[in-house]
Amino acid sequence: MTLKRSALIIGSTGLIGAHLKEEILGNPDYDTLTTLIRSHTQEEHEKLTEVKIDFDTLHINQNYFQVDDLYICLGTTRKKAGSKENFRKVDYGYVVEAARLGKVNGVKRLAVVSAIGADEESSFFYNQVKGEMEKKVAELGIQSTYFFRPSLLLGERKELRLGEKVGEVLGRAVQPILRGRWEKYRSIHGKEVAKAMVKFLKNGRNGVHVVESDMIAKIGKL
C-alpha cells in the first residue's frame, strides 16, 4: 500500500498557490493539506486545514511544518510592498524563515517559487533578492529542494496588477518568436507551474534543483 503524504502551502491565495491547492486536494498521493494564510477563504474540504497567521511571527506556528512536503509560493511586487525593505521582507525573509522551519521540523521535500533571472549578483534588485533567497534556502540542506523559475505568469488574479496585465498582452504577442534558448522567456500559466511543482516533488530527487520556465511548461502540460 502506498503511504499517503502530508503537505503545507505557504502562499495559497496567490495565482500559483491557488492552483497548487487545487492540485494537491485532487491528488490521491496526499491525504492532508494545511495552508497558512492571512485571512480565511471559507473553503471546505476533507483534506484541508486553513490556519490564519501573522507572517511576522511565523515561528510560533512551527508545529504546522511537521509535514512531508512544503510548498512556498510567497511573492509580492515593489509597488505593493511600498519599499525595497518590505519587498525583501516578503520575498526573502518570509521565504527563508518558512524553509528554515521546514528543515527544523523534518520536511523531506521543498518546492519554492522563485523567478526567471534569479541571481544574487544581478544588477536588478528583484532578481538579486530572488537569487539571495535561493542561496540561503539551498544552504539549509533540506533533503530534496526545488526552485521553480517561471517567466511572466498568465492567469486570473484576485487583485489587478496593471503592469503585469500589460506584460501579459505583450508576452502573448512575442510568444511565437521565442524559440530555442529564448523559449524559457515565454509566458506561462500559473496552473502549469502548480502542476509541475507537484510532479517534480512526487519523486523528489535528493539535492538542490533549479527548474527553468521552459521545463516547467513541458512538465506542467503533460
Secondary structure, DSSP 8 states (H G I E B T S, - for coil): ----EEEEEESTTSHHHHHHHHHHHT-TTEEEEEEEESS------TTEEEEE--GGGGGGGGGGG-SSEEEE-----HHHH-SHHHHHIIIIIIHHHHHHHHHHTT--EEEEE--TT--TT-SSHHHHHHHHHHHHHHHT--SEEEEEE--SEES--SS--HHHHHHHHHHHHHGGG--GGGGGGS-EEHHHHHHHHHHHHHH--SEEEEEEHHHHHHHHH-
